């Protein structure tokens, strides 16, 4: 399988504190790859560095054969890499539809933008029903749907999702995970950061376990689900 994203010996620091300590992994085209681990493991920092929001100390990030170190965050989006951040970061006073249109700010194809807005409504019907409503009036799960829909508006080759199930009810979390599977089936490549290890590994082709800035274990989602150390540390089993 062709590697769409390659991360090689990536190191990232906040001041003197090294948050990511030389990790390497790839994301193949059409795959769902997940990073799991506890708070402070370096997962979010990794995504923020890939998307150009943070600058690495060292290492190499290549997307679709192109080194990313020379690009700004907006240019990385234009290359086809979208990031739905932890905490959603929607614009609460703007309508749902205006939030979605902001995700297409680099595009000028009006017909295509309108088609992708409809695609977001097809994925998340509740957004279509409330399209004129202020985004801040949505529930947490609905705001997560909006954040994902907004990221998809840039027509990404790779979609990075940071903690999409955080704070959601079990029913809403299930809906988000089902949507990730649907997006994969539509051909979207996904890099997923998720604290719910059971859910993430159940749908991932490949998984990587991060601890204090290092990848300590890698394998298929199925193999990691059955790994004894993973089951004890992340699935709450003795």
PEFENRA-V714016 format. One line per field, one symbol per residue. phi: phi as a letter, one per 40 degrees, with the letter a starting at -180 (. if undefined). psi: psi as a letter, one per 40 degrees, with the letter a starting at -180 (. if undefined). A space follows every 10 residues. Layout:
phi: ???
psi: ???
//
This chain:
phi: .cccbbbbfc bbbbgccccb bhcbabbcdg cbbbbbicdg chccdccccd cgcbbccahb bbbfgbcccc bcdcccccch bbbccdggfc bccccdcccc cccbccbbcd cccccccccc cccbdccccb dccccccccd ccccdccccc ccccfccbbb bbfcccgccd cccccccccc cccccchccb bbbacccdcc ccbccbbbcb bfgbcbabic dccccccccc cccbbgbc
psi: hhhdhhhhfh hhihbehhdh ffihiihihe ihhihiiihe dedddddddd eedihidiih hhhfehhede iiddddddef hihhihedfi hdeiiddddd ddefeeiegd dddddddddd dddgdddddf deihdeeiid dddddddddd deeefidhhh hhfdeheiid dddddddddd dddddeehhh hhhhdgdddd ddeidiihhh hfeihehiai dddddehddd dddeefi.
//
